[in-house]
Amino acid sequence: MRKTFRYKNNYNYWLDRWDKIGVDESMVNKNAYPLKFAHQLIENDKNNYILEAGCGNGRLLRYYHERNFKIVGIDFIRVAVDKIKKADNSIKVIQGDIFDTPFPDQKFKYVLAFGLYHNIENDVKRALVETNRIMTKGGLICASFRADNIQNRIIDLLYIRRFRGDKSKKYFHKSNYKKSELKKLFESASFSISKIETSINMPFLFKFKILRGKNFFNEEDGRKNGYRLNFFGALINSFLMKYLPDQFCNLYIVYGEKA
């Protein structure tokens, strides 16, 4: 497992990010991360409870809430939780810590955790054990993790080259995992792994304006519709993902079952 460090601590990074953009609208692109993978897990099961752990500004939470699924969100950034509640106070969302959630044993059949666990610097196993506790017997989890590969090393180098602020101190940003490390991590927390898929949230090609579907960066649009490349960008990305998926994905998607 490789750790990435940046010049702002992880908490302040997310605080600033959620503070700068408006509350998410319900995600609409069913072929884009993370809705694509959430749907594979849940399908149309409206009878069992779902937890979105690390719900952020609410793009998935609102999607399932608006379609009458039994979903609850939790995030550790207060500003994100407050924005969701202000947009729709009927949504069940709380500020909380994944290491010590307020939920009873065996509450949730499904857990969605996109971009949560790789933001934890130490003791990720303990967070997964707590997740396991609140899941029903045979409960299913779908979680994304930053991949330790060429694409993410390029992204880290681009950040260092473009950063113009104070470089006197570095802080933990994310952990990057190999597939074998993820399998071992989940098994240590009493999950069995059914599959691990490759995916892209925002490809490193999107960093280059000439390859974007729109020649500007709009995070609200990207979070709603997916971060789209233009024809040439999509062509290059398709080639890389077809022939070198483990090196040019930026995320691994882990599907697990409570053992």
C-alpha angles and dihedrals in degrees: 000000000000121000122216119213129198138175097263125057119252096250094051091045091059094038091056093043096052092040093055098053132055124253112287121261116223109287113252108183106089091185095058133082126298103012092053092060097038089056092052089057102041104025105173101329105141095162100073132062122258127200121201102201110199094016094174113186093349112256094141096031091056093044093058095036092054089053093052099252117152096250133157126189131209129185134163095222110088096200091059093049092048092050092053092049092048091051093049120359092192090071114101105230133143139183108245151137121259089215091062114019123181094230125113124244116285096007101137132054091190134035123191115193113170113174096351113105097043087061090064112094100196138022099013087162090066090054090051092047089055089048089051091052095059094046125094121245106283090015117163130227132193114191136167126221132186110255122233098230148108097286095054092045088054090049091051091050092049090053093052092048094050099040112110102174136090110320097182095107136025126210134197112271110168143338120239119211141199118221091248091054092052092050091051092045094053094044090052088058093050099261126130116217118228097180145337118216133191120238145165126224101173111358118219087241087068087067087073113074093210090065100045124110086229117028093232137059116251111168095190090057092043093052092048100043104017126259101290127203126206122249096280094042091049091048093053092044092050090051093050093046093047098050104023106024097150091053100041104037112093096205140042116212112212122201113196141169128212103254 
